[in-house]
Amino acid sequence: MEAIVLAGGFGTRLAHVVSDVPKPMAPVCNRPFLRFILDDLQAKGIERVVLAVGYKQEVIRDYFGAHYRGMQIVYSSEDTPLFTGGAIKKALQSCSAERVFVVNGDTFFDVDLHAMQRESAPLVVAVKRMKKFSRYGTVQIEDGRIQAFREKQPCDEGLINGGIYLVNRTILEDYPKDKFSFENEILETKTAEIEMAAVESEGYFIDIGIPEDYAAAQETMKERAPINKAAFFDRDGTINVDIHYLYRPEDLKFIAGMPEFIRKWNDWGYKVIVVTNQAGIARGYYGEKEMRALHRYMNERLAEYGAHIDAFYYCPHHPEITGPCHCRKPEPGMIEDAIREFDLDPAQCILFGDKPWDVEAGEKCGIKSEMIENKENEDASKTKRE
């Protein structure tokens, strides 16, 4: 799944509170608010994020780089403000999925993305029921379809636009403007031309756009920023039988007992994180698209055992082809990224691998590391593809 996050906001109403970063990077519980949004998207299966950036975009680029929690991060840059519609239109040009989620970078809304995907309309809006409010406009719905968006006014109870959309990738291709408001010029004026579905969610919602709610977020978001513990796993030879450059789902074979072992770490409250050298990408045997498809399939198979992997980190390099890097084990780069991005305490983590360089990488980060040996790898090595 693919998502656009609108992260180019100036944060004018927060200027006297947070003045040196873009609004989505405003610190909440000592971490950028944008991290909460990306953490949520990654946990719900988003694999690729397009960050629509503008004001002080270098702050966002320097912080997140090209990957975060195993997700690919790309940037759609605005040289001048394009407003929400223009930002979405431009960012959609960097997307490849037929349907793309769009998320406001200053709003956190816990929504079931799969429920939104079950709707077939070209534009799906996540809505939230609120009571006694005047800050938001309301959404008029009939039989699950949006009939109108009403202006802001005092309201005892109603549904509001939660700022998360699922749109067809081509929905704005023919729109003549490059600078426009998505809310005013598409949502509010095109309900008769574009079928719009609504999906109501009872999930937690907060918009940090005004100082009062920004201050409230410092308390309400605390439970979403815990210090985590993790069980790290190498992939080939540790979780699955090593057949040398595995990338086809039909070639996946779990090592006996490993799905059940992973489930135990899930049940014990550990994040389960894979850190894997994937030199086959550098060698041209397969691409990142194929690798991500394999990882999706691996989690589908693990679900049959009640297990799951929370994130996959990979090194696509080979020193003879791409030169030295800091992420290929025994270098600790992948593990260091996971520690930072998941707020891990190394003393509460453990790593399992089948090669000395797995153990070495873990120990460089202060993580207890253990090497696993099994006969299945020895048997497979006799028939591996060179």
SULGI-V904869 format. One record per backbone hydrogen bond with DSSP energy under -0.5 kcal/mol. NH is the residue of the N-H (numbers start at 1). CO is the residue of the C=O. E is the energy in kcal/mol with one decimal. If there is no record, write none. Layout:
BEGIN
NH	CO	E
NH	CO	E
END
This chain:
BEGIN
3	48	-2.1
4	101	-3.2
5	50	-2.4
6	4	-0.5
6	103	-2.8
7	5	-1.0
7	52	-2.2
14	11	-1.2
15	12	-1.4
17	14	-2.2
18	14	-3.5
23	9	-1.5
25	22	-2.0
26	23	-1.9
28	31	-3.3
31	28	-1.0
33	26	-1.9
34	24	-2.3
35	32	-1.5
36	32	-0.7
36	33	-0.9
37	33	-1.2
38	34	-2.5
39	35	-3.1
40	36	-1.9
41	37	-2.3
42	38	-2.7
43	39	-2.2
44	40	-1.2
45	42	-1.6
46	41	-2.4
47	1	-2.5
48	1	-1.4
49	72	-2.8
50	3	-2.9
51	49	-0.7
51	74	-2.9
52	5	-2.5
52	50	-0.7
53	51	-0.9
53	76	-2.1
55	8	-0.8
57	54	-1.7
59	56	-1.5
60	56	-0.7
61	57	-2.5
62	58	-2.5
63	59	-1.3
64	60	-2.5
65	61	-2.1
67	64	-0.8
68	71	-1.9
71	68	-2.6
72	47	-2.5
73	66	-3.0
74	49	-2.5
76	51	-2.5
77	75	-0.6
78	53	-2.3
79	77	-0.6
85	180	-1.6
86	82	-1.3
86	180	-1.5
87	83	-2.5
88	84	-2.3
89	85	-2.7
90	86	-2.3
91	87	-2.4
92	88	-2.4
93	89	-0.6
93	90	-1.0
94	91	-1.9
95	92	-1.4
100	167	-2.7
101	2	-2.2
102	165	-2.8
103	4	-2.7
104	163	-1.7
105	6	-1.7
107	104	-1.1
108	206	-2.9
109	107	-0.5
110	204	-2.6
111	109	-1.2
113	111	-1.1
116	112	-1.4
117	113	-1.9
118	114	-1.2
119	116	-1.4
123	195	-1.0
124	166	-2.4
125	197	-2.9
126	164	-2.6
127	199	-2.4
128	160	-2.0
130	158	-3.1
132	156	-2.6
133	155	-2.4
138	150	-0.6
139	159	-2.4
140	148	-3.1
141	139	-0.5
142	145	-2.7
145	142	-1.9
146	196	-2.9
147	140	-3.1
148	140	-1.3
150	138	-3.2
153	136	-0.7
155	133	-2.6
158	130	-2.1
160	128	-2.9
162	126	-2.7
162	160	-0.5
165	102	-2.8
166	124	-2.1
167	100	-2.7
168	122	-2.0
169	98	-2.8
171	168	-2.0
173	170	-1.3
175	172	-1.2
180	82	-1.5
182	180	-0.5
185	181	-2.4
186	182	-1.2
187	182	-2.5
188	183	-2.1
190	186	-1.9
193	190	-0.8
194	190	-3.1
197	123	-2.3
198	144	-2.2
199	125	-2.5
201	127	-2.4
206	108	-2.2
208	106	-2.3
210	207	-0.5
214	210	-2.3
215	211	-2.4
216	212	-1.8
217	213	-2.0
218	214	-0.8
218	215	-0.7
219	216	-1.3
220	216	-2.3
221	217	-2.0
222	219	-1.2
224	221	-1.4
225	222	-1.9
228	226	-0.7
228	343	-1.7
231	271	-3.2
232	230	-0.6
232	350	-3.5
233	273	-2.5
234	352	-2.4
237	240	-3.0
238	235	-1.9
239	235	-2.8
240	235	-1.4
241	253	-3.0
243	241	-0.9
251	248	-2.1
252	249	-1.7
255	239	-2.6
258	255	-2.5
261	257	-1.8
262	258	-2.6
263	259	-2.1
264	260	-1.5
265	261	-1.3
266	262	-2.1
267	263	-2.8
268	264	-1.8
269	266	-1.6
270	265	-2.3
271	229	-2.8
273	231	-2.0
273	271	-0.6
274	311	-2.6
275	233	-2.2
276	313	-2.3
278	315	-3.1
281	278	-1.7
282	278	-0.6
283	279	-2.2
284	281	-1.0
285	280	-2.2
286	280	-1.0
291	287	-2.0
292	288	-2.7
293	289	-1.9
294	290	-2.1
295	291	-2.1
296	292	-2.3
297	293	-2.2
298	294	-2.6
299	295	-2.1
300	296	-2.0
301	297	-2.4
302	298	-2.5
303	299	-1.9
304	300	-0.6
304	301	-1.0
305	302	-1.9
306	303	-1.3
307	302	-2.2
310	272	-2.3
311	272	-1.2
313	274	-3.3
315	276	-2.1
316	314	-0.6
321	318	-1.8
322	318	-3.3
323	318	-0.9
323	319	-0.5
331	328	-2.5
333	326	-2.4
334	327	-0.5
336	332	-2.8
337	333	-2.4
338	334	-2.1
339	335	-2.5
340	336	-2.1
341	337	-2.9
342	338	-2.3
343	340	-0.6
344	339	-2.2
345	228	-1.8
346	344	-0.7
348	345	-2.6
349	346	-1.7
350	230	-1.8
351	368	-2.2
352	232	-2.3
353	370	-2.0
358	355	-1.1
359	355	-1.4
360	356	-2.5
361	357	-1.8
362	358	-2.0
363	359	-2.6
364	360	-1.8
365	361	-0.6
365	362	-1.1
366	363	-1.5
367	362	-2.2
368	349	-0.8
370	351	-2.9
372	353	-3.5
377	374	-0.6
378	374	-0.8
379	375	-2.3
380	376	-2.1
381	377	-2.1
382	378	-0.6
382	379	-0.8
383	380	-1.5
384	381	-0.5
385	243	-1.4
END
